[in-house]
Amino acid sequence: MRRKCREELQGRGFALFATPPEGGAAQWFVHRDYDARLMPAFGNDYREPDLSGFSERQRKLALERRAVVERFNHELVMRPAVDTWIDEYIARLRLEFPELKISRTGLYAWRNLYLRPADTIKLIDMRGQHNRFEDSKEAWEYFADLYCHENRPSVEQCWYATKRQAAENGWRWCTLRSCYRQKDRKIPIEQQLRMREPERWRQTMRPYIPQDSEAWGSGDRWIGDHKQLDLWCLWGGSVIRPWLTAWLDWRTRRTTGWVLSASPNSTTILAALRHGLLDARNMGGPFECQIDNGKDYDSWTFHGQTKKERRSRINLAVDEGKAYGIFNALKIEPHFSIPRNPNGKSRIERWFRTLDSFCKTFETYCGEGVESKPERLNSVLGNRRMIPKFAEVQARLAKFIEGDNASSEHDIADLVENGERLSANEAMRRWRTTRRVYDEGSLDLLLQQLHRPVYAGRGGITLTLAGRAISYGQFEPALTRFKARFKKDRRPLLVSYDPHDLRTVRVFDSQWRFVCLATMNDVGGQHGSAINLEHVAELSRQKALYEKSLKHIAQHSLIGVLTKQEQLVEIANRSASKTEDEDSSMRIIPTPVDGQAKQVQRAEYKKAVGAESMSEPVHSGLAMLQQLAQNTPPSMREEDEFSSDPWAAVRSQADERATE
């Protein structure tokens, strides 16, 4: 081996004949890189250590220190007089390893630490600016589960909980300061925002699909929503922030219908819808509507199902086959926005922002929040003379909306035709190709409140109103064909009523064909505990008339149909009402509600003149009303005054008709 070292290995740099560092006679030293079989002979001390638990920077600096020590040891063997060359040697090392702070003291300190490959771990920089080790993956997963929660726990709270869990499971866990530094690197900021502040994430970071302005034609799709104005006004003796319920056309951005109220509900929604349907400039109603998913819009009144019934299925869309609400009757397809997602109604939300300039013109402007609230607001509200009245706000808002619809001074790119900027009114006039026709009298019926489907029994039909069970039509012959021995064989009936007058209700079949006008059931012996014989006799007469009417219905199927003379008058009235001034290029689309108001009115006349026993069976040839909806309070109608005698107007009209 000595001969091989002298003749071969020394020339190749694998052997060295020198005095050992500890002194003594000179001898041959063979480098371990000469043959891999030399490594195991020295044991684990000469194996490379596992540095995977340290950061990349720590590993890099440790290996550079090791290389410096090995080269320095080689120089010591080759050049004994250290003091003559060490300064120059350190200067060269600093240029070669700029990240290492090399000095004579540090060089000898590293040499004392590193004697064999296993000592590489001793050269790891353990000072505070470096991570001593990589934290356990399980510990960070546990921390992320705690920290990413809508309750928004603090970093310190989650760190202490993770520290306790790490001690129980033997995980490696960092210090609190290190946790603050590593948090955003270990847990993506978007993930933190999505779990801790979902609403802010949806508004700022959630991806969205751009909406095509040409997806729907002019007037084909309306969007409805509520907005609380940022101002205070007088409502009677109270000071309130009024609510605006509005409908906006998707294509033209025209405000088609609106109502200002003290609080939004399904009544104001219907009133705003009626306002839009009767406005001739809207050319009828839409084919589709997109509305909120709140309690007001997502109610049985509009689509015939409760929210619980809709959510009981995987598909949250409305089952049109079972929908009995107002939109179904008007042939309007409703679409409900995703809860807590304003981007679904972005166009009307954007229009609501324009109301900010309107609200700022009032002394009682309160801002959108605490940050924008004027400091003088409290003093203004303390002086009632400075607070505008509700009627004043409503009148000014009407002018503001009318001006906004007529304005062509905007930067909306899709409201331009041949280089000309169009107002919302002009765009609706030019681009609308269809007209949906509504009967004003029939639309008034839309303001009636709808009840859920009921079934006819011995006592007629029973409604649950204001927490009380009230029965109607116990002697009504028209309900006979809807009765059956078993409930499963009975057909459902739909009922509309006026909450301000519960003495009568309107009854329809499942296809919204008018059945009858049912009167509230009477009870024998109404005066205290004693039985009123006259009252019982009246109920008995009604019962006899009811049984007699059943016999007549069995013999004559046309009871209640108009006479020949009455039919001639009806035909003449219909012919006189037809108009020929419609645009020939405009396609007229009739709706199911047309003509039904007269049928309901005839039933009311018969009730008023004492012909209660005369029922009016449904005739298959009549056009039937397929939809009614919620009632608007009398204050929302043009006829504000509600007579103390609700039947006075009916009797007067009946007298006039009899005179004719």
Secondary structure, DSSP 8 states (H G I E B T S, - for coil): -HHHIIIIIHHHTSEEEE--TT-SS-EEEE-GGG-GGGTGGG-GGGS----TTS-HHHHHHHHHHHHHHHHHHHHHHH---GGGTHHHHHHHHHHH-TTS---HHHHHHHHHH-SSGGGGGGGS--STTS-SS---HHHHHHHHHHHSSTT---HHHHHHHHHHHHHHHT-----HHHHHHHHHHHS-HHHHHHHH-HHHHHHHTS------TTSS-TTTEEEEEEEE-SB-EEETTEEE--EEEEEEETTT--EEEEEEESS--HHHHHHHHHHHHH-GGGTS--SEEEE--STTTSSHHHHSS-HHHHHTSS--S--GGG--SHHHHTT-EEEE--TT-GGGGHHHHHHHHHHHHHHTTSTTB--SSSTT--TTHHHHHT-GGGS-BHHHHHHHHHHHHHHHHH---S--TTSEETTEE--HHHHHHHH--EEE---HHHHHHTTSEEEEEE--BTTBEEEEETTEEEEE-TT-GGGGGG--SSGGGS--EEEEEETTEEEEEEEE-TT--EEEEEEB---S--STTS--HHHHHHHHHHHHHHHHHHHHHHH-TTTT---HHHHHHHHHHHHHH----S-TTSEEE--TTTTHHHHHHHHHHHHHTT-TT------TTS-----------GGGSS-----SSTTHHHHHHHHHHHH-
